[in-house]
């Protein structure tokens, strides 16, 4: 996709990209996304958030999106009716498998603090007494085996002594050929989820349905879990505060960060003169 050419599909990450530090999306960003839709561009939201945050995400953050990709691509929703999102696909993982792999990470790499997310949206996140928890979400301190019981969406964990990049580098080969994948989703938090899950896979399912190629996609992101979709998009834009690997991989850098309406500013510039 050439510079200045309008995409058929716009995909944007949420936290750290259009969601500001106060957990809101500005009226300016909402207006820019709606303006893109008025130009015939389909909007897709792509987030690591689990389905327990579905309604809040759709109503407050990206109500204009036709589709929402959640849990690193494991859940795909049709959100054309923002009051009644419809799950199109999902993939879960057994809690016992997550328990075994987090034990391996602790044995071979570093002690971790973890929280588990159940498939039941009414069940709060549960697990260790976390020393750092960057979100205002209810959690329950619970034995790991109790927390990791039954079908799970994913497991969040925070390394005790090593930085997340180091743990990710060491854990990827350790988890190769297992049923578990690992990614970094921003703020130093790592996640374990079903192997092979990535935002780009959920997005690709929507693109195939709409008969749109990746070369017709404009994508925005900031964290390592955005790398797959940014590397495939016809044009990719990284947030200026993003992970260095994202900055290196992107075609462009947004003109401001998430608190400065960087995505809106980029879209306004792209759409100016096409009204």
N, C-alpha and C positions, 0 to 999 in steps of 0.2 A: 504494500500500500504506500503510495507516494506521499511525501509531505504535503499537507493541505488537502489531500483527498479524503472525502468523508467515508467512514467505515459503514458496513452494514450492521455490525454488532459492536456495542461498547460493553466491555466487561470491567467491572471495578471491584477491587477489594474494599472492605469496609473499615475495620479498625486500623488506624494509622494512615488511612488513605482519604476517605471522605468523612469518617467519624472523627470529631475533634476530641481533644483531651477531656472535655466535660461530658463526653458520651452523647453528644448531639451532632446532627448534621445541619449545617447552616441553611437558611432560606435561599441564599445565593447558590449553593451547590444543588439544592433541589430544583431551583429554577433552571440552572444550566442543564441538568439531566433531562428535564421536561422539554427544554428547547431542542435538545438532541433528538428526542422522540418525535417532535414536530417536524424534524428534517428527515424522518423515515428511518432513524437508527433504533434498533432494538437494544434495550438496556438489560444486562444481566448482572446481578450481584453475586460475588463469590467470597465466601468467608470460612474461616476455621470454626466459627461458632457452631455449637451443637443445636439440635432441633428444639431443646427446651427454650431457646431464645427466638424461636421462629416468629411468633406474633409480634413481639416487640421490635424485632429487626425489620419486618415488613411494614408495620404501621408507622414507626418513628424514623427509620433510617433510609429505606429505599422502597417507598410505596409505589413508585412508578415502574419498577422492574417487571418484566414479563416472566423471568425465571430467577430463582435463588438457588445457588449451590452452597451447601453447608457441610460442616464436619470434614473439611479437606477433600470434598468431592464425593463423599460417601452417601450424601442425601441430595436429591434433586427435586425441586418444587416448581410447579407452575403457580405463579403468583399474579397472573393477569387479573384475577379477582383478589385484591389485597385483603378483603375481609374473609376470604375463604381459601387460603392456600391449599394446593392439592399436591400430596407427595407422589412423585412419579417413580422414584427408585430409592433404595436404601441398602446399605451393607453394614452389618454389625459384626462384632467379634466377641467370643466367649471370654468372660472375665478371668477364668482360670489361665487362659493363654497369656493374657496381659500380666497376670500375677507372676507367672514363670519368667517372663522376659524382663520385667522390672527387677526381679531377683538376680537375674544374670547380669544386668547392667550394674547393679550394686556390687556384685562379686568381682567383676572384671574392670570396672571403670571408676565409679564414685558413688557414695551414698547419695540418695535422692529423697525429696519430699514429694508426695504424689496425691492427686485427687482424681477420682474416677467419675465418669459420666455415664449413667445408666440410660437405657433406651426409654425408660419411663420419664416423660417430661415433668412429672409431679414429684420425682425423687430428687432431692438436692444432691449436689456434688458431695462426695464423701471420701474420707481417707485420712491422711496424716494431718497433724497440727502444723500447718504451713508457716514457716518463718516470714515468708513474703507472699502476698497474694494481691496482684495488681488490680483486681476487679471487685466491684461492689456486688458480689453474688453470695447468696447464702450457702454455707458449707457445713458439713457435719463431720466431726472427728470420729473416726470409726476404724476398727481393725481392718487391715488390708484385705484379708480373705472375705470379710463380710462386705466390704465396699466393692470388691471385684467378684460379685456373684451374679451369674446369669448373663444375658446379652448386654453388651456395652457398646456405647458410641466410640469412646476413646478414653485415654488416660493422660492427664497433664502431669508433668513433673519438673521440678526445679533442682538442679544439681547443688550439692552441699558446698563443695570447695572449688570445683572447676567451672570455667565459663561454658556457656551453652555451645559455642562453636567447637570447643575442644571435645566436649561430650558427644556432640553430633558426629564429628569426624571419627571418633573411636567406636561409636555405637552402630553406625551404618554397616560396616563389615561384620560386626558381631550378630546383627539381626538379619543379614542376608540369608535367603533361602528359608526364612521362617514365615509364619503367618502374620507377622507384625511389621509395620513400617514406622519410620520415625521422621519427624520434621520439627523445625523451629518456627513458631508462629508469632514472633515478636516479643518484646519486653523480656527476653532471656528465658522464656518458657518453652519447654520441649513437649512434644506430644507423641504418644504411641497410638496407632490406629490400624485398621486392617491393611495388610500389605498391598501395595499398588495404588492406594488411594492418593489422589492428587486433585487439586482444583481443576486442572486442565481436563481430566477424564470426565468430570461432570459437565463441564462446559462443552466438551466435544459431543456428548450425547445430544445436547440442545442444538448445536451447530448442524449435526447430521439431520436432525428432524427438520430444520429450516433450510437445509441444502445450502449452507454457507460455509465457505472455506476459511481456514485460519488466516489466510492472507487478507481477508476482509474484516479482520477484528482489530479493534483498538483496545488495549488493556492497560490498566493502572494498578500499581501495587507497591509495597514497601518492604515486605519480609520474605524470608527464604521460602515460605510456603506459596509464594506468588511466582517463584522462578519458572515453574513449568509452563504456566499460562503466558508469562511475559516472553519466554523464549520462543513460543509458537506463534504468537500474534503477529499480524502484518505490521503493526506499529505498537511499540511498548513504551510506556512512560513510567518512570520511577519517581517516587516521592523523594525530595532532597535529603530527608533525614533517614532514608531507608538503609538497609543492610548494604555493605560495600559490594557484595556479589550481585545484588539487585541493581545498584548504580552502574556497575560494569556491564551488565547484560542488557540494559535498556537502550532503546534508540534515542530517547530524550529524557530530560529531567524536568519535572513539573516546575512551574515558575514560583511556587511557594509550597510550604508543607501543609499537612491536614488542617492545622489551626489557622492557616492563612488562605484557605480555599484554593489550594493549588490545582485540584481537578477542575473546579469551576473556571478558574482563570484560563486554563489550557483550552477548555471547551469553548469559552467565549471567544477566544482568539481564533479557534478553528472555524467557528460558525459565523463569525462576523463577515458581512458582505454576502451571505447566502440567504438572508431572510427574504 
